[in-house]
Amino acid sequence: MISEHDARQLADRFDELEGSYARKYGLGSQARAFFLMEELVTMRFALLEAHPDAAPVLERQRRSTALKLQSLYDASPFPDGPAPPVRRPPGDAGVIEFDREVFAEKYAAAAELIQCDVVVLENWKPESQSRPTAYMYVVDEDFKMRVWVRQFRMSDLVLGRNRATVSGVPVAHPMLVPERLRVRAAGEITPIFGDQITGVVANLKSGHFRPSPEAALSVRRACAESLGLAAESCDVLTVPDVPGNSPQ
């Protein structure tokens, strides 16, 4: 169990290392972003083992780290240029639909091959890992979270993940919802778990759907409905909207 003394030492050490990364690589560097992501996930896991006296120290550190990381996301919106082939179906502004013809041309055949490895959140049993591990996810139009259980390293998540391919096709978020091609949120997720999932660290970095920051609410709702997680158990990092590139 992590004592209050150990928690303060851990927080101080992370602050020291972050300062070193910022001085060496810059406040807005990918190196600092990678470090802060590792810190955020570490704090979430540390809270699982914290003595009650230590929990407030770790929680303050987690909140501070989440704010710092979100500021880096805020400074890195989706790239300007042509919008992805998506639209907002009438009747529900929270849903984003990928173009069926584009999907059929680029992704449909390969999408069939990954369906056996796509699970809904309540049935997901993540494998224990020695380092934090990320996974691709979507929240579909029914607020069900679907996860592709192929593991990514945290460096893949922050620095531009090592794109996995199936039959030569890079796996993309629309492939997780081949029936309707509709989502409310999409990105990468890291589960926090002991015997069961007790929290998540997620983002909305899907270039194929480009969810707005408001989609974080859908992630938290999916986690609440599937696992009973409170909103404060879910860190969701958002990406700013690109003016003129929002789905119509």
C-alpha positions as CSV (number, residue, x, y, z in Angstrom):
1,M,0.0,0.0,0.0
2,I,1.3,3.5,-0.9
3,S,1.8,5.7,2.1
4,E,1.4,9.4,2.2
5,H,5.1,9.8,2.4
6,D,5.6,7.6,-0.7
7,A,2.9,9.5,-2.5
8,R,4.6,12.8,-1.9
9,Q,7.9,11.4,-3.0
10,L,6.3,10.0,-6.2
11,A,4.7,13.3,-7.0
12,D,7.9,15.3,-6.4
13,R,9.9,12.9,-8.6
14,F,7.4,13.3,-11.4
15,D,7.5,17.1,-11.1
16,E,11.3,17.0,-11.2
17,L,11.4,14.8,-14.3
18,E,8.7,16.9,-16.0
19,G,10.8,20.0,-15.5
20,S,13.8,18.3,-16.9
21,Y,11.9,17.2,-20.0
22,A,10.4,20.7,-20.5
23,R,13.9,22.3,-20.2
24,K,15.5,19.8,-22.6
25,Y,12.8,19.4,-25.2
26,G,10.4,22.3,-24.7
27,L,7.0,22.8,-23.0
28,G,5.1,21.8,-26.1
29,S,7.3,18.9,-27.1
30,Q,6.1,15.4,-27.9
31,A,8.6,14.1,-25.3
32,R,6.8,16.1,-22.6
33,A,3.4,14.9,-23.8
34,F,4.6,11.3,-23.7
35,F,5.9,11.8,-20.2
36,L,2.7,13.4,-18.9
37,M,0.6,10.6,-20.4
38,E,2.8,8.0,-18.6
39,E,2.4,10.1,-15.4
40,L,-1.4,10.4,-15.7
41,V,-1.8,6.6,-16.1
42,T,0.7,5.9,-13.3
43,M,-1.3,8.2,-10.9
44,R,-4.5,6.4,-11.8
45,F,-2.9,3.0,-11.0
46,A,-1.2,4.3,-7.9
47,L,-4.6,5.4,-6.5
48,L,-5.7,1.8,-6.6
49,E,-3.0,1.0,-4.0
50,A,-3.1,4.2,-2.0
51,H,-3.6,4.4,1.7
52,P,-6.5,6.8,2.5
53,D,-4.0,9.4,3.7
54,A,-2.1,9.2,0.4
55,A,-5.1,9.4,-1.9
56,P,-5.5,13.2,-1.8
57,V,-1.8,13.7,-2.7
58,L,-2.1,11.4,-5.7
59,E,-5.5,12.8,-6.7
60,R,-4.1,16.4,-6.8
61,Q,-1.2,15.2,-8.9
62,R,-3.5,13.4,-11.3
63,R,-5.7,16.4,-11.8
64,S,-2.7,18.7,-12.3
65,T,-1.2,16.3,-14.8
66,A,-4.5,15.9,-16.7
67,L,-4.8,19.7,-17.0
68,K,-1.2,20.0,-18.3
69,L,-1.8,17.2,-20.9
70,Q,-5.1,18.7,-22.0
71,S,-3.3,22.0,-22.6
72,L,-1.0,20.2,-25.0
73,Y,-4.0,18.6,-26.8
74,D,-5.6,22.1,-27.0
75,A,-2.5,23.4,-28.8
76,S,-2.7,20.5,-31.4
77,P,-6.0,20.6,-33.2
78,F,-6.9,18.2,-36.0
79,P,-4.9,19.2,-39.1
80,D,-6.3,21.8,-41.4
81,G,-7.3,20.7,-44.9
82,P,-10.1,18.6,-46.4
83,A,-12.6,17.3,-43.9
84,P,-13.0,13.5,-43.6
85,P,-15.9,11.9,-45.4
86,V,-18.4,12.1,-42.5
87,R,-21.7,13.8,-41.8
88,R,-24.1,14.5,-38.9
89,P,-27.3,12.5,-39.5
90,P,-30.5,14.5,-38.9
91,G,-32.2,14.1,-35.6
92,D,-29.1,13.6,-33.3
93,A,-26.3,16.1,-33.4
94,G,-24.1,13.9,-31.3
95,V,-23.8,11.2,-34.0
96,I,-21.1,11.1,-36.7
97,E,-21.5,8.9,-39.7
98,F,-18.7,7.8,-42.0
99,D,-19.4,7.6,-45.8
100,R,-20.6,4.2,-46.8
101,E,-19.0,4.3,-50.3
102,V,-15.6,5.3,-49.0
103,F,-15.8,2.6,-46.4
104,A,-16.8,0.0,-49.0
105,E,-13.9,1.0,-51.2
106,K,-11.2,1.2,-48.5
107,Y,-12.1,-0.8,-45.4
108,A,-15.0,-3.1,-45.8
109,A,-13.2,-6.3,-46.7
110,A,-10.5,-5.9,-44.0
111,A,-13.2,-4.9,-41.4
112,E,-14.6,-8.4,-41.5
113,L,-11.3,-9.8,-40.4
114,I,-11.1,-7.9,-37.1
115,Q,-14.6,-8.4,-35.8
116,C,-13.6,-11.4,-33.7
117,D,-11.3,-9.1,-31.8
118,V,-13.8,-6.2,-31.2
119,V,-15.6,-6.5,-27.8
120,V,-18.1,-4.3,-26.0
121,L,-16.7,-2.6,-22.9
122,E,-18.7,-4.6,-20.3
123,N,-17.3,-7.9,-21.7
124,W,-13.7,-6.7,-22.0
125,K,-11.1,-8.4,-19.8
126,P,-7.8,-6.5,-20.5
127,E,-4.6,-8.5,-20.2
128,S,-2.2,-7.5,-17.4
129,Q,0.7,-5.5,-18.7
130,S,4.0,-4.3,-17.1
131,R,3.6,-0.9,-18.9
132,P,0.4,1.1,-19.7
133,T,-1.2,-0.2,-22.8
134,A,-3.6,1.6,-25.2
135,Y,-6.4,0.3,-27.4
136,M,-8.6,1.7,-30.2
137,Y,-12.2,2.3,-29.3
138,V,-15.4,3.9,-30.5
139,V,-18.7,4.7,-28.7
140,D,-21.4,3.8,-31.1
141,E,-24.8,5.5,-31.6
142,D,-26.3,3.5,-28.8
143,F,-23.6,4.6,-26.3
144,K,-22.0,1.2,-26.4
145,M,-18.2,1.3,-26.3
146,R,-16.5,-1.1,-28.7
147,V,-12.8,-1.9,-28.2
148,W,-10.3,-3.5,-30.6
149,V,-8.2,-5.6,-28.3
150,R,-5.0,-5.2,-30.2
151,Q,-2.5,-3.6,-27.8
152,F,-0.6,-0.4,-28.6
153,R,2.3,1.1,-26.6
154,M,1.8,4.5,-25.0
155,S,4.4,5.9,-27.3
156,D,2.3,4.8,-30.2
157,L,-0.7,6.7,-28.7
158,V,1.2,10.0,-28.1
159,L,3.7,10.0,-30.9
160,G,1.5,8.6,-33.7
161,R,0.8,5.0,-33.2
162,N,2.4,2.2,-35.0
163,R,-0.5,1.6,-37.5
164,A,-1.6,-2.0,-37.4
165,T,-2.7,-3.4,-40.8
166,V,-5.0,-6.3,-41.8
167,S,-4.6,-7.7,-45.3
168,G,-2.5,-4.6,-46.0
169,V,-5.2,-2.2,-44.9
170,P,-4.4,0.1,-41.9
171,V,-7.1,-0.5,-39.2
172,A,-9.2,2.6,-38.8
173,H,-12.0,3.5,-36.4
174,P,-14.9,3.0,-38.9
175,M,-13.9,-0.6,-39.0
176,L,-15.1,-1.0,-35.5
177,V,-18.7,-0.1,-36.5
178,P,-19.1,-1.7,-40.0
179,E,-22.8,-2.1,-39.7
180,R,-23.9,1.5,-39.3
181,L,-20.6,3.4,-39.5
182,R,-21.9,5.7,-36.8
183,V,-20.2,6.8,-33.6
184,R,-20.5,9.4,-30.8
185,A,-16.8,9.3,-29.9
186,A,-13.6,7.5,-31.1
187,G,-9.9,7.5,-30.2
188,E,-7.6,5.4,-27.9
189,I,-8.2,4.2,-24.4
190,T,-6.1,2.9,-21.6
191,P,-7.9,0.8,-18.9
192,I,-7.1,1.2,-15.2
193,F,-7.7,-2.1,-13.5
194,G,-7.0,-4.4,-10.7
195,D,-9.5,-7.3,-10.6
196,Q,-11.8,-5.2,-12.8
197,I,-11.7,-1.9,-14.7
198,T,-11.9,0.9,-12.2
199,G,-11.1,3.9,-14.5
200,V,-9.9,4.9,-17.9
201,V,-7.6,7.3,-19.6
202,A,-9.0,8.1,-23.1
203,N,-8.7,10.6,-25.9
204,L,-10.8,11.6,-28.9
205,K,-7.9,11.4,-31.5
206,S,-9.8,9.8,-34.4
207,G,-8.8,11.4,-37.6
208,H,-11.5,9.5,-39.5
209,F,-14.4,10.9,-37.3
210,R,-12.8,14.0,-35.6
211,P,-15.2,14.0,-32.6
212,S,-15.7,17.4,-31.0
213,P,-14.7,18.0,-27.3
214,E,-18.4,17.5,-26.4
215,A,-18.0,13.8,-27.3
216,A,-16.2,13.3,-24.0
217,L,-19.6,13.2,-22.4
218,S,-20.4,10.1,-24.5
219,V,-17.3,8.3,-23.3
220,R,-18.2,9.0,-19.7
221,R,-21.8,7.9,-20.3
222,A,-20.6,4.6,-22.0
223,C,-18.3,3.9,-19.0
224,A,-21.0,4.7,-16.5
225,E,-23.7,2.5,-18.2
226,S,-21.3,-0.4,-18.9
227,L,-19.2,-0.5,-15.8
228,G,-20.8,1.9,-13.3
229,L,-17.8,4.2,-13.4
230,A,-18.2,7.7,-12.0
231,A,-17.3,10.6,-14.3
232,E,-14.2,11.4,-12.1
233,S,-12.9,7.9,-12.8
234,C,-12.6,8.8,-16.5
235,D,-9.9,11.1,-17.9
236,V,-10.9,12.0,-21.5
237,L,-8.5,14.2,-23.5
238,T,-10.2,16.2,-26.2
239,V,-9.0,17.7,-29.5
240,P,-10.2,21.2,-30.6
241,D,-12.6,21.6,-33.4
242,V,-11.1,22.8,-36.7
243,P,-13.2,25.8,-38.0
244,G,-15.0,24.8,-41.2
245,N,-14.2,21.1,-40.8
246,S,-17.0,20.0,-38.6
247,P,-19.3,17.3,-40.0
248,Q,-22.4,18.8,-41.6
